[in-house]
Amino acid sequence: MKKLKKDLQAVKKEINVLIKKTESLLKAVDKLEKPESVKKAKAKPAKVKAVKKAPVKKAAPANAVDIVLSIINQSKKGVNSETLMQKTGYERKKISNLVYKLTKQGKIKTVAKGFYVKA
């Protein structure tokens, strides 16, 4: 009986040693897997950034007619063509064409030659 007991204790010690070795191997495998998962995690956001939509613009650039109309509408007493040329940076010909379109649409009125007010 004593010999059986000693044999069982020896087997128990060997099993404990094997358990410790397997635990250390599992930890080593976990350490090896973690850097790969981190690399994969970093790779995924990079793909998301590449697929990411462009940020929404605050305001699309208004067309020339809208710019001239807004300048005329903001003035209480009206605007002359020189002021429109200074504020927009457009040439006289373009200003006259834009004013023509706006008067035909009924959005502005011509008070005097080269002087415009909102309708």
N, CA, C and O of each residue as an XYZ file, in Angstrom:
476
protein
N       0.805     -1.182      0.000
C       0.000      0.000      0.000
C       0.859      1.260      0.000
O       0.540      2.239     -0.675
N       1.972      1.226      0.778
C       2.835      2.398      0.854
C       3.496      2.660     -0.490
O       3.692      3.809     -0.886
N       3.833      1.598     -1.174
C       4.465      1.761     -2.474
C       3.484      2.363     -3.462
O       3.873      3.221     -4.255
N       2.247      1.953     -3.445
C       1.208      2.493     -4.310
C       0.993      3.974     -4.029
O       0.819      4.779     -4.943
N       1.011      4.313     -2.742
C       0.821      5.696     -2.342
C       1.977      6.553     -2.859
O       1.748      7.661     -3.345
N       3.222      6.056     -2.760
C       4.383      6.786     -3.246
C       4.336      6.931     -4.763
O       4.685      7.978     -5.309
N       3.904      5.872     -5.434
C       3.780      5.935     -6.893
C       2.740      6.978     -7.318
O       2.953      7.733     -8.267
N       1.609      7.004     -6.595
C       0.558      7.989     -6.912
C       1.049      9.419     -6.669
O       0.738     10.328     -7.438
N       1.819      9.610     -5.593
C       2.354     10.939     -5.316
C       3.358     11.360     -6.401
O       3.402     12.526     -6.795
N       4.150     10.415     -6.871
C       5.107     10.701     -7.940
C       4.368     11.070     -9.232
O       4.760     11.998     -9.940
N       3.298     10.332     -9.526
C       2.488     10.627    -10.713
C       1.838     12.004    -10.575
O       1.739     12.766    -11.537
N       1.395     12.298     -9.341
C       0.759     13.594     -9.091
C       1.755     14.727     -9.337
O       1.395     15.741     -9.934
N       3.001     14.570     -8.884
C       4.024     15.584     -9.091
C       4.324     15.766    -10.571
O       4.469     16.889    -11.055
N       4.416     14.656    -11.277
C       4.673     14.734    -12.719
C       3.519     15.421    -13.450
O       3.738     16.204    -14.374
N       2.299     15.123    -13.030
C       1.122     15.765    -13.635
C       1.153     17.261    -13.362
O       0.860     18.060    -14.251
N       1.511     17.652    -12.125
C       1.608     19.079    -11.790
C       2.682     19.772    -12.635
O       2.490     20.904    -13.079
N       3.801     19.097    -12.854
C       4.864     19.662    -13.687
C       4.354     19.838    -15.117
O       4.594     20.867    -15.748
N       3.651     18.830    -15.617
C       3.098     18.909    -16.979
C       2.066     20.043    -17.085
O       2.018     20.754    -18.089
N       1.250     20.204    -16.050
C       0.249     21.274    -16.046
C       0.943     22.638    -16.119
O       0.534     23.513    -16.882
N       1.990     22.803    -15.319
C       2.719     24.069    -15.329
C       3.355     24.331    -16.688
O       3.351     25.462    -17.173
N       3.901     23.288    -17.299
C       4.514     23.451    -18.616
C       3.463     23.832    -19.669
O       3.710     24.698    -20.507
N       2.298     23.189    -19.623
C       1.247     23.512    -20.590
C       0.726     24.930    -20.390
O       0.410     25.623    -21.357
N       0.636     25.361    -19.125
C       0.196     26.729    -18.862
C       1.205     27.745    -19.404
O       0.826     28.765    -19.981
N       2.492     27.453    -19.210
C       3.513     28.366    -19.722
C       3.497     28.385    -21.251
O       3.706     29.435    -21.860
N       3.250     27.232    -21.873
C       3.144     27.179    -23.332
C       1.923     27.957    -23.828
O       1.999     28.642    -24.848
N       0.809     27.858    -23.120
C      -0.383     28.612    -23.491
C      -0.137     30.116    -23.401
O      -0.583     30.878    -24.260
N       0.569     30.534    -22.364
C       0.889     31.956    -22.221
C       1.788     32.424    -23.369
O       1.612     33.518    -23.907
N       2.748     31.581    -23.731
C       3.645     31.929    -24.836
C       2.879     32.046    -26.143
O       3.138     32.946    -26.942
N       1.938     31.139    -26.361
C       1.123     31.185    -27.572
C       0.242     32.436    -27.573
O       0.073     33.069    -28.615
N      -0.315     32.794    -26.426
C      -1.133     34.005    -26.330
C      -0.311     35.252    -26.655
O      -0.792     36.167    -27.322
N       0.935     35.276    -26.177
C       1.801     36.415    -26.464
C       2.093     36.503    -27.953
O       2.163     37.597    -28.514
N       2.261     35.370    -28.585
C       2.523     35.366    -30.020
C       1.306     35.802    -30.813
O       1.453     36.452    -31.848
N       0.124     35.468    -30.364
C      -1.102     35.824    -31.070
C      -1.456     37.292    -30.900
O      -2.001     37.891    -31.827
N      -1.166     37.893    -29.753
C      -1.532     39.282    -29.495
C      -0.912     40.255    -30.488
O      -1.644     41.102    -31.002
N       0.367     40.200    -30.795
C       0.900     41.154    -31.772
C       0.250     41.017    -33.146
O       0.060     42.020    -33.835
N      -0.091     39.814    -33.554
C      -0.760     39.636    -34.829
C      -2.139     40.271    -34.809
O      -2.536     40.910    -35.783
N      -2.875     40.109    -33.720
C      -4.197     40.698    -33.648
C      -4.108     42.214    -33.596
O      -4.983     42.899    -34.125
N      -3.070     42.750    -32.971
C      -2.882     44.192    -32.940
C      -2.573     44.700    -34.340
O      -3.087     45.735    -34.763
N      -1.728     43.962    -35.058
C      -1.422     44.362    -36.422
C      -2.661     44.320    -37.291
O      -2.869     45.208    -38.117
N      -3.471     43.318    -37.119
C      -4.711     43.234    -37.891
C      -5.643     44.370    -37.515
O      -6.304     44.942    -38.382
N      -5.705     44.700    -36.245
C      -6.569     45.793    -35.812
C      -6.090     47.110    -36.403
O      -6.907     47.953    -36.771
N      -4.780     47.299    -36.499
C      -4.263     48.518    -37.098
C      -4.533     48.533    -38.595
O      -4.771     49.595    -39.170
N      -4.499     47.385    -39.223
C      -4.732     47.319    -40.655
C      -6.183     47.655    -40.982
O      -6.446     48.298    -41.998
N      -7.115     47.241    -40.157
C      -8.524     47.515    -40.421
C      -8.837     49.010    -40.413
O      -9.507     49.479    -41.333
N      -8.381     49.791    -39.408
C      -8.656     51.221    -39.476
C      -8.028     51.886    -40.697
O      -8.586     52.846    -41.229
N      -6.892     51.398    -41.142
C      -6.280     51.969    -42.332
C      -7.194     51.757    -43.531
O      -7.341     52.650    -44.366
N      -7.810     50.575    -43.620
C      -8.749     50.338    -44.705
C      -9.961     51.237    -44.566
O     -10.481     51.744    -45.560
N     -10.415     51.439    -43.332
C     -11.578     52.296    -43.112
C     -11.254     53.718    -43.529
O     -12.096     54.399    -44.115
N     -10.040     54.178    -43.235
C      -9.653     55.519    -43.636
C      -9.614     55.643    -45.147
O      -9.983     56.683    -45.692
N      -9.175     54.599    -45.830
C      -9.100     54.652    -47.279
C     -10.500     54.679    -47.889
O     -10.702     55.295    -48.936
N     -11.461     54.024    -47.253
C     -12.807     53.945    -47.779
C     -13.662     55.100    -47.268
O     -14.761     55.336    -47.769
N     -13.157     55.812    -46.277
C     -13.913     56.864    -45.615
C     -14.358     57.931    -46.612
O     -13.589     58.334    -47.484
N     -15.585     58.378    -46.478
C     -16.121     59.389    -47.374
C     -15.478     60.737    -47.081
O     -15.005     60.991    -45.974
N     -15.471     61.579    -48.077
C     -14.919     62.921    -47.908
C     -15.812     63.713    -46.962
O     -17.029     63.525    -46.960
N     -15.226     64.594    -46.159
C     -16.049     65.374    -45.248
C     -17.017     66.284    -46.002
O     -16.709     66.779    -47.086
N     -18.156     66.487    -45.427
C     -19.182     67.295    -46.061
C     -18.741     68.751    -46.050
O     -18.309     69.269    -45.020
N     -18.850     69.398    -47.184
C     -18.465     70.796    -47.266
C     -19.496     71.642    -46.531
O     -20.687     71.329    -46.533
N     -19.033     72.709    -45.906
C     -19.928     73.585    -45.159
C     -20.925     74.243    -46.096
O     -22.131     74.208    -45.852
N     -20.429     74.840    -47.161
C     -21.313     75.449    -48.144
C     -20.668     75.303    -49.512
O     -19.489     75.607    -49.698
N     -21.445     74.842    -50.442
C     -20.926     74.716    -51.791
C     -20.718     76.116    -52.353
O     -21.479     77.026    -52.026
N     -19.718     76.304    -53.178
C     -19.513     77.633    -53.733
C     -20.727     78.055    -54.549
O     -21.165     77.348    -55.457
N     -21.249     79.203    -54.212
C     -22.464     79.679    -54.877
C     -22.115     80.131    -56.289
O     -20.990     80.542    -56.571
N     -23.090     80.047    -57.152
C     -22.824     80.503    -58.503
C     -22.845     82.031    -58.526
O     -23.238     82.668    -57.549
N     -22.427     82.602    -59.626
C     -22.236     84.046    -59.724
C     -23.546     84.801    -59.528
O     -23.560     85.868    -58.914
N     -24.636     84.260    -60.040
C     -25.930     84.938    -59.912
C     -26.331     85.044    -58.445
O     -26.813     86.087    -58.003
N     -26.132     83.972    -57.698
C     -26.482     83.991    -56.279
C     -25.612     84.965    -55.489
O     -26.093     85.621    -54.565
N     -24.355     85.057    -55.844
C     -23.453     85.974    -55.152
C     -23.892     87.412    -55.374
O     -23.995     88.185    -54.422
N     -24.149     87.772    -56.615
C     -24.565     89.148    -56.928
C     -25.913     89.443    -56.284
O     -26.114     90.531    -55.745
N     -26.832     88.495    -56.334
C     -28.149     88.701    -55.736
C     -28.044     88.894    -54.228
O     -28.745     89.735    -53.667
N     -27.188     88.136    -53.569
C     -27.039     88.286    -52.121
C     -26.442     89.645    -51.766
O     -26.834     90.246    -50.765
N     -25.508     90.132    -52.565
C     -24.925     91.450    -52.308
C     -25.982     92.538    -52.462
O     -26.058     93.462    -51.652
N     -26.784     92.420    -53.492
C     -27.841     93.425    -53.710
C     -28.889     93.342    -52.610
O     -29.346     94.376    -52.123
N     -29.281     92.138    -52.208
C     -30.295     91.975    -51.164
C     -29.812     92.460    -49.800
O     -30.629     92.898    -48.990
N     -28.527     92.397    -49.525
C     -27.995     92.827    -48.237
C     -27.958     94.344    -48.097
O     -27.969     94.868    -46.983
N     -27.915     95.042    -49.217
C     -27.853     96.504    -49.147
C     -29.261     97.074    -49.006
O     -30.194     96.624    -49.671
N     -29.403     98.072    -48.131
C     -30.718     98.687    -47.909
C     -31.056     99.698    -48.994
O     -32.198     99.784    -49.446
N     -30.045    100.465    -49.407
C     -30.291    101.547    -50.371
C     -29.994    101.141    -51.806
O     -30.315    101.887    -52.732
N     -29.394     99.985    -52.009
C     -29.066     99.534    -53.349
C     -27.567     99.532    -53.567
O     -26.799    100.001    -52.727
N     -27.165     98.999    -54.705
C     -25.753     98.846    -55.012
C     -25.510     99.284    -56.443
O     -26.328     99.032    -57.328
N     -24.363     99.951    -56.668
C     -24.015    100.293    -58.048
C     -23.095     99.219    -58.617
O     -22.618     98.343    -57.896
N     -22.861     99.302    -59.899
C     -22.080     98.257    -60.562
C     -20.617     98.271    -60.111
O     -19.973     97.222    -60.090
N     -20.083     99.446    -59.750
C     -18.702     99.521    -59.267
C     -18.545     98.724    -57.960
O     -17.563     98.005    -57.781
N     -19.515     98.859    -57.060
C     -19.466     98.131    -55.797
C     -19.548     96.628    -56.044
O     -18.845     95.851    -55.398
N     -20.397     96.222    -56.970
C     -20.499     94.802    -57.311
C     -19.182     94.279    -57.866
O     -18.778     93.158    -57.557
N     -18.511     95.083    -58.683
C     -17.233     94.662    -59.249
C     -16.178     94.513    -58.150
O     -15.366     93.589    -58.193
N     -16.185     95.411    -57.176
C     -15.210     95.337    -56.092
C     -15.465     94.139    -55.181
O     -14.528     93.435    -54.807
N     -16.727     93.905    -54.824
C     -17.048     92.830    -53.883
C     -16.910     91.445    -54.499
O     -16.522     90.499    -53.813
N     -17.220     91.315    -55.783
C     -17.174     89.996    -56.410
C     -15.861     89.721    -57.123
O     -15.423     88.573    -57.193
N     -15.233     90.752    -57.648
C     -14.017     90.562    -58.422
C     -14.304     90.233    -59.880
O     -13.390     89.883    -60.627
N     -15.557     90.342    -60.291
C     -15.932     90.078    -61.681
C     -15.712     91.328    -62.528
O     -15.635     92.441    -62.010
N     -15.614     91.124    -63.830
C     -15.477     92.237    -64.768
C     -16.828     92.878    -65.025
O     -17.872     92.311    -64.701
N     -16.795     94.061    -65.608
C     -18.021     94.824    -65.871
C     -18.983     94.042    -66.763
O     -20.192     94.056    -66.530
N     -18.468     93.375    -67.760
C     -19.311     92.613    -68.702
C     -20.062     91.496    -67.972
O     -21.251     91.280    -68.210
N     -19.361     90.792    -67.085
C     -20.007     89.696    -66.355
C     -21.067     90.246    -65.402
O     -22.145     89.666    -65.271
N     -20.766     91.357    -64.741
C     -21.738     91.982    -63.838
C     -22.985     92.386    -64.614
O     -24.106     92.158    -64.159
N     -22.789     92.991    -65.793
C     -23.949     93.427    -66.572
C     -24.783     92.229    -67.031
O     -26.011     92.307    -67.064
N     -24.128     91.128    -67.382
C     -24.869     89.924    -67.780
C     -25.658     89.340    -66.605
O     -26.801     88.913    -66.768
N     -25.042     89.323    -65.428
C     -25.724     88.797    -64.249
C     -26.905     89.676    -63.847
O     -27.970     89.176    -63.487
N     -26.706     90.972    -63.911
C     -27.789     91.907    -63.577
C     -28.935     91.749    -64.575
O     -30.105     91.797    -64.195
N     -28.602     91.563    -65.833
C     -29.626     91.347    -66.852
C     -30.469     90.112    -66.526
O     -31.697     90.151    -66.605
N     -29.803     89.024    -66.164
C     -30.528     87.797    -65.812
C     -31.435     88.020    -64.603
O     -32.580     87.567    -64.587
N     -30.920     88.718    -63.597
C     -31.700     88.928    -62.378
C     -32.889     89.852    -62.622
O     -33.945     89.665    -62.017
N     -32.737     90.844    -63.499
C     -33.882     91.717    -63.799
C     -34.937     90.959    -64.599
O     -36.133     91.165    -64.393
N     -34.516     90.099    -65.496
C     -35.483     89.282    -66.266
C     -36.233     88.311    -65.360
O     -37.398     88.001    -65.606
N     -35.561     87.832    -64.311
C     -36.215     86.934    -63.359
C     -37.101     87.698    -62.383
O     -37.909     87.098    -61.675
N     -36.954     89.009    -62.346
C     -37.767     89.834    -61.455
C     -37.244     89.879    -60.027
O     -37.998     90.214    -59.113
N     -36.001     89.559    -59.817
C     -35.436     89.542    -58.472
C     -34.839     90.888    -58.067
O     -34.755     91.204    -56.881
N     -34.426     91.677    -59.057
C     -33.903     93.014    -58.756
C     -34.524     94.028    -59.719
O     -35.102     93.667    -60.743
N     -34.386     95.313    -59.357
C     -34.858     96.399    -60.213
C     -33.705     97.355    -60.459
O     -32.816     97.514    -59.622
N     -33.739     97.994    -61.636
C     -32.753     99.020    -61.951
C     -33.371    100.369    -61.627
O     -34.369    100.758    -62.235
N     -32.782    101.092    -60.667
C     -33.298    102.396    -60.258
C     -32.742    103.474    -61.174
O     -33.482    104.339    -61.644
N     -31.471    103.424    -61.421
C     -30.809    104.347    -62.332
C     -29.766    103.550    -63.099
O     -29.562    102.365    -62.834
N     -29.116    104.192    -64.036
C     -28.113    103.487    -64.818
C     -26.972    103.034    -63.908
O     -26.276    103.856    -63.312
N     -26.787    101.697    -63.809
C     -25.723    101.141    -62.990
C     -26.033    101.114    -61.502
O     -25.115    100.977    -60.694
N     -27.301    101.242    -61.113
C     -27.690    101.249    -59.697
C     -28.872    100.290    -59.520
O     -29.902    100.443    -60.176
N     -28.719     99.298    -58.628
C     -29.688     98.205    -58.518
C     -30.165     98.022    -57.090
O     -29.395     98.165    -56.140
N     -31.471     97.698    -56.948
C     -32.058     97.396    -55.637
C     -32.842     96.098    -55.745
O     -33.173     95.649    -56.842
N     -33.135     95.501    -54.598
C     -33.920     94.259    -54.629
C     -35.363     94.575    -54.973
O     -35.871     95.657    -54.680
N     -36.001     93.618    -55.591
C     -37.381     93.818    -56.046
C     -38.370     93.644    -54.918
O     -39.576     93.777    -55.128
